[in-house]
Amino acid sequence: MKVRRLVICFVAASFFAKSISGQQGSVGSRTSGSSPTEQVSSMPASKPTLKVATSVFTVLVFNFRQISTDVLSNAEKETNQIFGHAGMKIVWKECPTGNEPCRKGPGRVFFLAIKAGPVQNKFLDVVSGETIVADHLALVYYDALPPMPRGKTGPHEASTLLACVIAHELGHLLLGAYGHSIHGIMRDRWDIEQTRLALMSELDFLPEEGKLMREALLHGTQPGEAAQPALVTNH
């Protein structure tokens, strides 16, 4: 099983999410190849959207954590901006968390499950999410978002940090083996400076990452799959 993890804290962690609605595991973000389908902000500077033909994909959102509509909606808008700078557009579909069906949208379809997250150990890394590539599934742990440099996280900060984690996880689903980088939204190690940039809406995909993702959407393939190291946040 190939795993990719987004970790936020001190040392690498371990659990693994088995399903959208069942057992939770881990302390970070990771990518695997099986399972069911089931961190103060200033005003961001406007950025030009990449002048390429927009690639569209759909994300079915399962809000198991039941975070507020405003926080989730603002996070989706911020995530759209991040992908928009790379020439992509997301169609969001809010799905029921019961047995009711959820309608699919245009383009490739991915699943996003927002959960509370596993119980955290202060001596271990905090895992904020993980991806299960084979199931097109991104798991995001709302209660384990990257911590604020100082002070309490408010709704605006929560939306911005949530968007960055969502973008990171969806990036893993599209980038496959090229999932981590040394700069930008896909950086493999998050520190206080990375979190500060996130809160200022200054994290984006690298140009080469955008190209790879657009090609993946166009051809319905990924640029390979491979295990990636944990994304660790230093404090």
C-alpha positions as CSV (number, residue, x, y, z in Angstrom):
1,M,0.0,0.0,0.0
2,K,1.5,3.3,-1.1
3,V,1.0,6.2,1.3
4,R,1.4,10.0,1.2
5,R,1.0,12.0,4.4
6,L,0.7,15.7,5.3
7,V,2.2,16.0,8.8
8,I,2.1,19.1,11.1
9,C,4.3,19.0,14.2
10,F,7.4,17.3,15.6
11,V,8.1,13.6,14.7
12,A,6.6,11.2,12.1
13,A,3.3,9.5,12.9
14,S,1.5,6.4,12.1
15,F,-2.2,5.8,11.9
16,F,-4.1,5.3,8.6
17,A,-7.7,6.2,7.6
18,K,-9.5,3.1,6.5
19,S,-12.7,4.7,5.1
20,I,-14.5,8.0,4.8
21,S,-17.1,7.1,7.5
22,G,-15.2,4.5,9.6
23,Q,-11.9,4.2,11.4
24,Q,-9.6,7.2,11.3
25,G,-5.8,6.8,11.4
26,S,-2.6,8.8,11.2
27,V,-1.3,12.1,12.2
28,G,-0.7,13.8,8.8
29,S,-1.3,13.6,5.0
30,R,-0.6,10.5,3.0
31,T,-1.4,8.7,-0.2
32,S,-2.3,5.1,-0.6
33,G,-3.5,2.7,-3.2
34,S,-6.6,1.1,-1.7
35,S,-9.6,1.5,0.6
36,P,-13.2,2.6,0.2
37,T,-14.6,5.7,-1.5
38,E,-16.2,6.4,1.3
39,Q,-2.6,26.9,10.3
40,V,-2.8,36.3,11.1
41,S,-4.1,36.8,7.6
42,S,-3.6,39.9,5.6
43,M,-5.5,40.8,2.4
44,P,-4.0,38.7,-0.3
45,A,-2.5,40.4,-3.4
46,S,-4.3,39.6,-6.6
47,K,-2.6,37.1,-8.8
48,P,-3.1,36.6,-12.5
49,T,-4.7,33.3,-13.5
50,L,-2.5,31.3,-15.9
51,K,-3.5,32.0,-19.5
52,V,-4.1,28.4,-20.5
53,A,-7.2,26.5,-21.4
54,T,-9.0,25.8,-18.1
55,S,-9.1,22.2,-17.0
56,V,-12.2,21.3,-15.0
57,F,-12.7,18.6,-12.5
58,T,-15.4,17.8,-9.8
59,V,-14.9,17.3,-6.1
60,L,-17.7,15.6,-4.1
61,V,-17.5,17.0,-0.6
62,F,-18.5,14.9,2.4
63,N,-18.5,17.1,5.5
64,F,-18.4,14.5,8.2
65,R,-16.9,17.0,10.7
66,Q,-20.0,19.3,10.1
67,I,-17.9,22.4,10.0
68,S,-19.9,25.6,9.3
69,T,-21.2,26.4,5.8
70,D,-19.3,29.7,5.8
71,V,-16.0,28.1,6.7
72,L,-16.3,25.4,4.1
73,S,-17.6,27.7,1.4
74,N,-14.7,30.2,1.9
75,A,-12.3,27.3,1.9
76,E,-13.6,26.1,-1.4
77,K,-13.3,29.6,-2.9
78,E,-9.7,29.8,-1.7
79,T,-8.9,26.4,-3.1
80,N,-10.5,27.4,-6.4
81,Q,-8.1,30.4,-6.5
82,I,-5.1,28.2,-5.8
83,F,-6.0,25.9,-8.7
84,G,-7.2,28.8,-10.8
85,H,-3.6,30.2,-10.8
86,A,-2.5,26.9,-12.3
87,G,-5.2,26.9,-15.0
88,M,-7.7,24.6,-13.4
89,K,-11.3,24.9,-12.1
90,I,-13.1,22.9,-9.5
91,V,-16.8,22.2,-9.5
92,W,-17.8,21.5,-5.9
93,K,-20.7,19.2,-5.0
94,E,-21.8,19.1,-1.4
95,C,-22.9,15.5,-0.7
96,P,-25.0,14.0,2.1
97,T,-23.1,12.0,4.7
98,G,-25.8,9.3,4.9
99,N,-27.0,6.8,2.3
100,E,-28.4,9.2,-0.2
101,P,-26.7,9.3,-3.6
102,C,-24.6,12.3,-4.7
103,R,-24.6,13.5,-8.3
104,K,-21.4,13.7,-10.2
105,G,-20.2,16.7,-12.1
106,P,-18.1,17.5,-15.1
107,G,-14.6,16.2,-15.8
108,R,-12.8,13.8,-13.5
109,V,-14.4,13.2,-10.2
110,F,-12.6,13.1,-6.8
111,F,-13.9,12.6,-3.3
112,L,-13.1,14.9,-0.3
113,A,-14.0,13.7,3.2
114,I,-13.6,16.3,6.0
115,K,-13.2,14.6,9.4
116,A,-12.2,15.6,12.9
117,G,-9.0,13.6,12.7
118,P,-7.3,11.1,14.9
119,V,-6.4,11.7,18.5
120,Q,-3.1,13.6,18.5
121,N,0.0,13.0,20.6
122,K,1.9,16.2,21.4
123,F,5.2,14.3,21.0
124,L,4.3,13.2,17.5
125,D,3.8,14.9,14.2
126,V,0.2,16.1,13.5
127,V,-1.1,14.6,10.3
128,S,-3.6,17.0,8.6
129,G,-4.8,14.8,5.8
130,E,-4.1,11.9,3.5
131,T,-4.9,10.7,0.1
132,I,-5.9,7.3,-1.3
133,V,-5.0,7.5,-4.9
134,A,-6.7,4.4,-6.2
135,D,-10.1,5.6,-4.8
136,H,-9.6,9.2,-5.9
137,L,-10.1,10.1,-2.2
138,A,-8.7,13.0,-0.2
139,L,-9.1,13.0,3.6
140,V,-8.7,16.2,5.5
141,Y,-8.6,16.4,9.3
142,Y,-10.1,19.7,10.4
143,D,-9.1,19.4,14.0
144,A,-5.5,18.9,13.0
145,L,-5.0,21.9,10.7
146,P,-1.5,23.5,10.8
147,P,-1.4,25.6,14.1
148,M,-1.4,29.3,14.1
149,P,2.1,30.9,14.7
150,R,0.4,32.6,17.7
151,G,-3.0,33.0,19.1
152,K,-6.3,31.3,18.4
153,T,-7.5,30.3,14.9
154,G,-10.6,32.2,13.9
155,P,-13.1,31.3,11.1
156,H,-11.2,33.2,8.4
157,E,-7.8,31.7,9.3
158,A,-9.5,28.2,9.6
159,S,-10.9,28.6,6.0
160,T,-7.6,29.7,4.6
161,L,-5.6,26.8,6.3
162,L,-8.3,24.3,5.4
163,A,-8.1,25.4,1.7
164,C,-4.3,24.9,1.7
165,V,-4.6,21.4,3.1
166,I,-7.4,20.6,0.6
167,A,-5.3,21.9,-2.3
168,H,-2.3,19.9,-1.1
169,E,-4.3,16.7,-0.9
170,L,-6.0,17.1,-4.2
171,G,-2.6,17.9,-5.7
172,H,-1.5,14.5,-4.5
173,L,-4.3,12.8,-6.4
174,L,-3.3,14.5,-9.6
175,L,0.5,14.5,-9.3
176,G,1.1,11.0,-8.2
177,A,4.8,10.4,-7.8
178,Y,5.6,14.1,-8.2
179,G,3.5,15.0,-5.2
180,H,6.0,16.9,-3.1
181,S,8.3,19.9,-3.9
182,I,10.7,22.2,-2.0
183,H,8.5,25.3,-2.5
184,G,4.8,26.2,-2.7
185,I,1.6,24.4,-1.7
186,M,3.2,21.0,-2.2
187,R,6.2,21.6,0.0
188,D,7.1,18.4,1.9
189,R,8.0,20.2,5.1
190,W,5.8,22.9,6.7
191,D,7.2,25.4,9.2
192,I,6.1,28.6,10.7
193,E,7.0,30.5,7.6
194,Q,5.1,28.1,5.4
195,T,2.0,28.6,7.6
196,R,2.5,32.4,7.4
197,L,2.5,32.3,3.6
198,A,-0.6,30.1,3.7
199,L,-2.4,32.6,5.8
200,M,-1.4,35.4,3.3
201,S,-2.7,33.3,0.4
202,E,0.8,33.2,-1.0
203,L,1.1,29.4,-1.6
204,D,0.6,28.1,-5.1
205,F,1.5,25.2,-7.3
206,L,4.8,25.4,-9.1
207,P,4.4,26.0,-12.9
208,E,5.7,22.5,-13.7
209,E,3.2,21.0,-11.2
210,G,0.3,22.9,-12.9
211,K,1.4,21.5,-16.2
212,L,1.5,17.9,-14.9
213,M,-1.9,18.2,-13.3
214,R,-3.5,19.7,-16.4
215,E,-2.1,16.8,-18.5
216,A,-3.4,14.3,-15.9
217,L,-6.9,15.8,-16.3
218,L,-6.6,15.9,-20.0
219,H,-5.5,12.3,-20.5
220,G,-7.2,10.8,-17.4
221,T,-3.9,9.5,-16.1
222,Q,-1.4,10.3,-13.4
223,P,2.4,10.8,-13.7
224,G,3.0,7.7,-11.8
225,E,2.5,6.7,-8.2
226,A,5.2,6.4,-5.5
227,A,5.5,6.6,-1.7
228,Q,6.4,10.1,-0.4
229,P,7.9,11.2,2.9
230,A,5.8,12.9,5.5
231,L,5.1,16.6,5.3
232,V,6.4,17.8,8.6
233,T,5.9,21.1,10.3
234,N,8.7,22.5,12.5
235,H,8.0,24.5,15.6
